[in-house]
Amino acid sequence: MAKRAPAKKQTKKEAKQEAELFLAPDLEGLEPHVLAYALVGRFLNTWAFMESALNEAIAIALDLKLLQGIIVTAEIDFLKKIFMVRTAVKLELFEKQAKEYETLLNGIQKLSEDRNIIAHNFFSMFPEEKAVKFYHYKARGKLDISTPTYTISKLESMDAELHDAQRKLSKLGDEFKKRRSVSTVPGLFQSSYQVSGLGTLGLLGLPPLK
């Protein structure tokens, strides 16, 4: 069974340089429709990398092996992934750390609304506005048509936020591993419930199986 290689720690300087490299393709001179494709494609690709890091955090929190983690997270919708990681954070991390990651997860959840607009609607470039406009339809008893507009600077800002989220989620997996290494109870509940020797039956107030 394949094993995860330990994550290499990254300095703040290295993270900044990586983000600048990732977010600095030369977009000057592109035709408007090509520029729109580039901006939307880059956002969706950045989102995919972030979600991959989220999947990895879930797998580590649940103590799954690599292939098991891939299988489980492939069939979970995005908001449920956020709920799972949020629960693991509250159970496994100290309060200060938990608050920091809660802020991160709230930001990602908010960006998921933008992701759904960008991923599921057709769009066009408006050069005079330096923006990409999406055509969004809702039919819930009445037809609602809106045109959410994302400027180039807004899309670049969201890209940077997602790239930072990816880095922090990778770090979260390391934090889960650290907490597990100092606990006597395997699995998700180890840090908040010290029920040494009882396992999950101890959480239910039941005697251990004999």
N, C-alpha and C positions, 0 to 999 in steps of 0.2 A: 504494500500500500504506500502510495506517495506521501511524503512528509513535507510540511512547510519548512522552508529555510527561514532562519531567524531574521527578523527585519533589521536592516541596517539603520542605526540612528543617524538622523539628519540634523545638521546645525541650522539655525535660523538663516544664516547667510546662504547656505546651500539651497534651502527651501525657496528663498527669494530669487536666487539665480535660476532655479529650475522653473519657477512660475513665470519669470520674465522670458525665458527661452520658449516655454510652452505657449505663451500668449502673444508672441511677437512675430507671427508670420507677416510677410509683406503683402498687404492688401491694396496698396496704392496701384492705381492703373487698371484695376479689374472692372470689367463691364458691370453695370448695376445688378443684373440678374445673377451673374456669377458671384458677385460680392455677397448677395443675399444667401446663396447656397453655401458659401464659405462660412459665413457667420452662424447660420443655423446648424450646419454640419459640425462645426467646432463645438458649439454648445452641447449638442447631443452626444458627441464623443466624450466631452469632459464629464457629462452626467454619467455616462456608462462607466467610466473609471471610478467615479465617486461611489456609484452603486455597487461596484465590485468590492470596494473597500468595506462598504456596509455589510455585504454578504459575508466577507471574511470575519468581521467582528461577530456576527451572529454565530458562525460556525465555531469560533473559539469560545464564545460564551456558553454554547451548548456542548462543548467538548466533543465536537464532531471531527472526524478525519477529513482530509481534503475532498475526496470524492463524495462523501456523505454530505458535506456542506454544500457542494455544488448542486446535488440532487434536491436537497431540502429547499434551498433558497430559490431554485428555479421555478418553484410552484407557489410562491408567496407573493401577493401583490405588495406594492411599494409601501403603502401606509402601514400595513401589518408588520413589515420589516422595521419601520421606525418604532412602532409600539413595542416590538420584541427587544430591540436594543435599549430603548428607554427603560423598560422594566429591568433588564440586566444591569444597566448602569446604577439604578437605584438600589438594587440588591447587593451589588458587588463592590462599589466604590465608596470611598469616604465622601462625606457630605459636600465638601468644597469641590472636589473633582466632579461629583455627580451634577452639581449646579452648572459647572462649566460645560459639560457635555449635554445637559438639558438645553442650554442656550444654543449649542451647535445643532442639535436635532430639531429644535423649533425652527431654526433658520432653513434647514434642509427641507422640512415639511412645507414651509412657506414657498420655497423655490419649486416644489413639486407642482404647484398650481401653474407657474410659468412654464414648466416643462411640458405639462399636458397641452397647453395652448400651442407651444412651439412644435410639439411632436405630432399633433393630430389635426392641424389646420393648414390650408394652403396659404401662401404668402407672396408678397412682392416687395421689391426695393423701391423706396422713395428717395432718390438722390438729393433732392432739394431739402429734405428734412434729415438726411443722414440717418435714416431709420428703416426698419423692416416692419411692414404692416401685415397682420394676420387677419383672416376672415373667419370669425368664430360664430357658430350657429348653435342655438339651444331650442329644443321643441318640447317643452314641458307644460302642455296645455295651451301655450301660445308660442308663436315663432319669435325668437329674440335673436337679432343680428348685431354683433359688435365687431369692432376692428381694433383690437389691442395693438399698440405700436411700441416697438422697442428700438431705441436709438442705438447706434453703434457703441457708444460709451456705456450704455446700460447693459448690453449684451457682454461687453468685455468685463464689466464689473461682476456680472453673474458668473462668468467663466472663472474669474479669479477667486470668487467665493467658493465655487465648487472645487477648484483645485486645492484650496486651503482645507476644505472639509475632507477631501480624500486623504490628505496628509494626517489630519487629526484623527480620522477614523482608523487609520493604520496604527497610530499610536495607541488608540483605545484597545485594540487587540492585544498590544503588549501589556497594557495595564491589567487586562483580564488574566493574562498569563501570570503576572506578578502576584496578583491576589490569590490565584490558585496555588502557587508554589509555597505560600506561607500558611495554607489552611490544611486541616486534617480531613475535611469533608470534600469529596470530589463533586464536581458539577456546579450548577448555577447558584445554589443557595449557600455556598460555603462561607462567605464573609459575614452575612447578616444573621445567620442561624448557626451557632456553634453547638451542634448536637452530636458531638463526637461519637462515632460508632453506631449511631442509629440510622443514618441515611435519611431518605425522604419519609420513612415511616415515623421518624421522630418529629417531623414537622406536623404530622397529623395527630400526634399524641398517641400513637399506637406502639405497642412493644415490638422489638425487632423480631424478624422471623427466625425460628430455630430449625 
